[in-house]
Amino acid sequence: MELPEINDYPRLFLEERPLLDVRAPVEFTAGAFPGAVNLPLLTDEERHLIGIRYKEAGQEAAVELGRELVDGLPRRERTERWAEFVRAHPEGALYCFRGGMRSKIVQEWIFEATGIAYPRVKGGYKALRNFLLQEFERSMQQLETVVVGGRTGVGKTILIQRLDDSIDLEGLAWHRGSAFGRHATPQPTQIDFENRLAVALMKHRSRKPHRAAVFEDESKAVGSRHLPPPVYEKMSRSPLVILEASLEERIANSIDEYVTRSLQEYQQLHGEEAGFERWAEYAVESLGRIARRLGGERHREMERELTGAIEKMRRGQPHDVHAGWIARLLTEYYDPMYDYQLRNKRSRIVHAGDMKSVMQYLSRSR
């Protein structure tokens, strides 16, 4: 019996079909698709040994070694896990790297154990990955785009998260896009970020093809993850909407994001006391990353203010004890940099205003 293949790649992503990734864990960690589950045919060590045998004795010997390594209990245990996945997700599909031997073996063993002809992805991970890479060109050619800019702390991320038609680059890259932008948990790999972004663009293009996609104004990188060139180039030519807010609002937003919410992340991950210490280290290290650009004396002054505010928090004082050094950071560091960058973008500005004004403009103009 010829077991089924599936090559409707858009449908897999648009319908969020469950994906069973049978590659080795090291391959999955390097890059995967949103929502995919890794239940490998081979462990990393088994894959390594088979690779050595392939180089030394060829494909037939490598296949034979693979069968020896997985035969018996490993096969039964792994087949049982695959069967559980298949029964729980009958609408899904499985894949290996190229859609070749590994996925065919898994597909056959699932069929023998369950009688279910579970489809495998034609071309495997490589074909799906190439399809998503091509999505950047397709989407940027077909979509209208609008970029929301503004000074640090005005609430651009808040705006992006309120809009139905936005692409949240910072959320996808898991970074707040500034020196203090690191989260308590790591960013996704570059491949994972690209895959998430491509799927988000595809969904927007499929569901709202006539609505402009709204992006937050970003540099070429969000943290250590780089925007695909077609996306960045389109954003750099797009109409620009400037969100404005008072300094007091910007300070409050910054405290909420970089103190309150960030501290909550660390404490949820590490516990109350250890989380506070980890967050305090993160805050001091983040300020240290821009020490050279601040200048030695100013950095030392702001670090004293920051560490002083942290000590006040230890004694139970509210988070707004950080208002002083944050105000200086905004006005003395971020604002001059923003003013300089905005000079080259003024011709693209189509609207400027507060949160309500910008929300109204975006709802009318698209």
C-alpha atoms as one frame of an Amber mdcrd trajectory, in Angstrom:
protein
   0.000   0.000   0.000   1.283   3.437  -0.940   0.966   5.658   2.106  -0.198
   9.255   1.496   1.914  12.368   1.004   0.744  15.949   1.438   2.165  18.933
  -0.436  -0.448  21.606   0.301   1.997  23.671   2.348  -0.205  26.767   2.757
  -3.020  24.683   4.177  -0.744  23.122   6.789   0.154  26.538   8.195  -3.064
  28.462   7.623  -5.156  25.756   9.269  -2.536  25.246  11.987  -2.469  21.537
  11.272  -0.584  19.542  13.946   2.918  18.645  12.750   4.871  15.626  13.970
   8.584  16.295  13.525  10.550  13.017  13.561  13.991  14.588  13.087  16.629
  14.211  15.792  16.378  16.637  18.759  19.470  18.585  17.642  17.828  19.289
  14.284  14.577  20.363  15.935  16.383  22.695  18.340  18.162  24.423  15.445
  14.879  25.329  13.791  11.249  24.233  13.829   7.767  25.337  12.822   5.169
  26.954  15.100   3.355  24.292  17.098   5.396  21.330  15.778   6.050  18.470
  18.226   9.358  16.593  18.159   9.043  12.813  18.605  12.209  11.624  16.878
  12.913   8.353  15.125  16.563   8.590  16.208  18.262  10.119  19.214  21.138
  12.516  18.597  23.655   9.821  19.491  22.012   7.253  17.186  21.965   9.765
  14.349  25.654  10.510  14.949  26.619   6.811  14.860  24.632   6.227  11.677
  26.321   9.229  10.071  29.734   7.754  10.838  28.713   4.358   9.415  27.391
   6.065   6.265  30.731   7.786   5.667  32.703   4.616   6.328  30.579   1.955
   4.628  27.803   3.596   2.613  24.031   3.887   2.740  23.108   0.216   2.985
  25.332  -0.302   6.024  24.006   2.869   7.634  20.397   1.731   7.152  21.220
  -1.656   8.661  22.818  -0.024  11.709  19.778   2.202  12.104  17.464  -0.793
  12.202  19.706  -2.517  14.768  19.773   0.548  17.034  16.014   1.078  16.994
  14.871  -2.553  16.931  13.018  -4.024  19.889  12.041  -1.871  22.875  13.066
   1.511  21.338  10.841   0.835  18.333   7.876  -0.172  20.491   8.217   2.830
  22.793   8.648   5.327  19.968   5.810   3.843  17.932   3.551   4.094  20.978
   4.324   7.831  21.309   3.676   8.416  17.612   0.403   6.486  17.831  -0.725
   8.658  20.747   0.025  11.780  18.706  -1.786  10.457  15.642  -4.901   9.493
  17.579  -4.949  12.883  19.312  -4.331  14.798  16.061  -5.930  12.893  13.168
  -5.807  16.023  10.961  -2.013  16.371  11.200   1.000  15.256   9.186   4.549
  14.089   9.861   7.897  14.944   8.341  11.633  14.346   8.570  14.295  16.544
   6.986  13.718  15.779   3.289  10.568  13.646   3.436  12.636  10.543   2.758
  13.544   7.390   4.617  12.975   8.499   8.194   9.450   9.785   7.651   8.580
   6.762   5.501   9.727   4.384   8.246   7.736   6.239  10.888   4.709   6.342
   8.602   4.928   2.559   8.014   5.335   1.748  11.702   2.370   3.961  12.611
   0.247   2.188   9.982   1.302  -1.248  11.238   0.473  -0.316  14.841  -2.769
   1.616  14.297  -4.051   1.005  10.779  -3.982   4.791  10.260  -2.453   6.016
   6.986  -1.000   9.192   8.450   0.261  11.542   5.726   3.884  12.609   5.454
   4.928  15.995   4.099   6.368  15.759   0.616   9.902  17.155   0.697   9.840
  17.264   4.493  11.182  20.074   6.642  13.390  21.386   3.848  10.455  21.908
   1.480   8.361  23.598   4.181  11.258  25.839   5.161  11.910  26.899   1.552
   8.200  27.617   1.110   8.225  29.929   4.146  11.377  31.713   2.999   9.658
  32.495  -0.301   6.686  33.848   1.663   8.615  37.015   2.555   8.838  38.060
  -1.084   5.229  37.076  -1.809   3.824  38.928   1.174   5.890  42.064   0.739
   4.904  42.269  -2.930   1.194  41.833  -2.219   0.640  43.553   1.134   0.374
  47.242   1.867   2.286  48.092   5.012   2.203  50.899   7.592   4.882  51.503
  10.213   4.228  52.971  13.665   7.106  54.982  15.127   7.614  57.226  18.117
   9.901  57.926  21.014  10.868  55.202  23.456   8.101  54.637  25.979   5.188
  56.138  24.013   3.403  52.776  23.916   4.085  51.482  20.405   3.959  47.869
  21.572   0.689  48.534  23.415  -0.762  49.935  20.190   0.486  47.015  18.076
  -1.090  44.525  20.478  -4.436  46.349  20.352  -4.674  46.218  16.561  -6.170
  43.262  14.704  -4.070  43.889  11.597  -0.619  44.166  13.139   2.466  41.987
  12.880   4.080  41.957  16.330   7.773  41.683  15.446   8.922  42.081  19.034
   6.519  39.382  20.183   7.664  37.013  17.443  11.341  37.729  18.176  10.674
  37.688  21.953  12.582  40.892  22.582  11.463  44.426  23.419  13.791  45.978
  20.867  16.000  48.088  23.139  19.017  47.818  25.423  16.585  46.699  28.143
  14.636  44.469  25.782  15.797  41.022  26.878  13.161  38.735  28.427  13.693
  36.245  31.247  13.741  33.416  28.705  15.869  33.321  25.514  14.890  34.523
  22.075  13.910  31.902  19.498  16.564  30.845  17.019  16.855  32.938  13.867
  15.190  30.129  11.912  12.324  29.878  14.399  11.818  33.655  14.267  11.737
  33.634  10.466   9.277  30.719  10.427   6.961  32.454  12.915   7.086  35.704
  10.961   6.436  34.017   7.617   3.393  32.216   9.014   2.064  35.455  10.549
   2.415  37.236   7.190   0.761  34.377   5.350  -2.205  34.409   7.738  -2.626
  38.169   7.347  -2.439  37.905   3.571  -4.958  35.064   3.529  -7.511  36.508
   5.952  -7.206  40.241   5.325  -5.582  40.683   1.909  -6.924  44.220   1.455
  -5.924  45.504   4.900  -2.515  47.065   5.373  -0.286  45.206   7.819   0.918
  47.423  10.674   4.480  47.032  11.968   6.327  48.752  14.783   9.288  50.749
  13.494  12.374  48.573  14.036  16.005  48.525  13.014  17.353  45.606  10.990
  17.566  43.524  14.164  15.203  42.884  17.067  17.591  41.890  19.803  19.885
  39.381  18.126  17.315  38.304  15.524  17.500  39.888  12.084  14.553  40.911
   9.953  14.449  39.201   6.535  15.665  41.728   3.914  12.350  41.873   1.981
  10.499  42.767   5.192  12.962  45.394   6.375  13.245  46.976   2.925   9.450
  47.256   2.587   9.143  48.710   6.097  11.829  51.306   5.356   9.715  52.628
   2.444   6.317  52.416   4.145   4.110  55.283   5.346   5.047  56.251   8.890
   2.579  57.053  11.677   4.085  58.722  14.739   2.642  57.888  18.155   3.103
  60.668  20.702   2.864  60.772  24.502   3.916  63.038  27.329   7.145  62.417
  29.197   5.129  61.378  32.261   3.256  58.762  30.194   6.503  57.501  28.698
   8.094  57.122  32.128   5.033  55.235  33.398   5.027  52.940  30.340   8.738
  52.262  30.727   8.405  51.424  34.415   5.510  49.096  33.642   7.396  47.298
  30.874  10.991  47.189  32.086  10.415  47.024  35.845   6.965  45.646  36.719
   6.388  43.205  33.863  10.016  42.213  33.533  10.313  41.521  37.267   7.159
  39.389  37.111   8.722  37.280  34.359  11.863  36.609  36.384   9.920  35.826
  39.554   7.528  33.476  37.783  10.530  31.624  36.375  12.876  31.609  39.376
  10.732  32.335  42.435  10.233  35.578  44.328  13.670  36.114  45.883  15.891
  34.529  43.235  13.774  36.145  40.530  14.259  39.580  42.046  18.041  39.095
  42.126  18.096  37.846  38.532  16.008  40.814  37.429  18.298  43.244  39.283
  21.326  41.730  37.504  19.527  42.037  34.170  18.723  45.730  34.801  22.309
  46.647  35.726  23.749  44.608  32.825  21.313  46.240  30.388  22.430  49.713
  31.425  26.038  48.550  31.096  25.463  47.624  27.443  25.112  51.301  26.553
  27.800  52.576  28.952  30.121  53.719  26.149  27.380  55.640  24.385  26.221
  57.228  27.626  29.728  58.277  28.545  31.589  57.141  31.630  30.434  59.762
  34.136  26.797  59.742  33.058  26.710  55.947  33.114  28.131  55.883  36.640
  25.543  58.422  37.804  22.653  56.519  36.265  23.935  53.200  37.585  24.005
  54.668  41.101  20.406  55.843  40.627  19.383  52.437  39.292  21.024  50.434
  42.086  19.600  52.878  44.627  16.114  52.324  43.241  16.629  48.553  43.390
  17.572  48.814  47.074  14.447  50.875  47.747  12.366  48.153  46.077  13.989
  45.582  48.375  12.678  47.637  51.283   9.182  47.554  49.853   8.971  50.895
  48.075   6.884  51.103  44.854   8.296  50.658  41.390   8.047  54.358  40.576
  11.308  54.870  42.519  12.860  54.192  39.098  11.286  57.313  37.562  14.395
  59.479  37.976  16.984  57.450  36.100  14.418  56.342  33.511  13.539  59.979
  32.787  17.226  60.711  32.211  17.608  57.631  30.013  14.672  58.709  27.856
  15.575  62.387  27.499  19.374  62.211  27.464  19.953  58.985  25.542  16.957
  57.757  23.555  15.438  61.093  22.506  18.557  62.528  20.799  19.012  59.242
  18.957  15.350  59.264  17.884  15.557  62.897  16.687  18.596  62.072  14.581
  16.966  59.023  12.979  13.679  60.841  12.345  15.347  63.435  10.112  15.703
  60.821   7.385  12.107  59.650   7.746  10.123  62.896   7.808   9.006  62.617
   4.197   7.241  59.339   5.036   5.158  60.692   7.946   1.423  60.603   7.168
   0.008  61.195  10.654   1.102  61.992  14.202  -0.901  62.029  17.415  -1.689
  60.383  20.728  -2.938  56.817  21.163  -6.595  57.667  20.442  -5.730  59.772
  17.392  -3.435  57.121  15.911  -5.951  54.332  16.516  -8.644  56.372  14.773
  -6.360  57.230  11.866  -5.333  53.629  11.316  -8.933  52.386  11.464 -10.041
  54.980   8.869  -7.111  54.844   6.481  -6.998  51.123   5.941
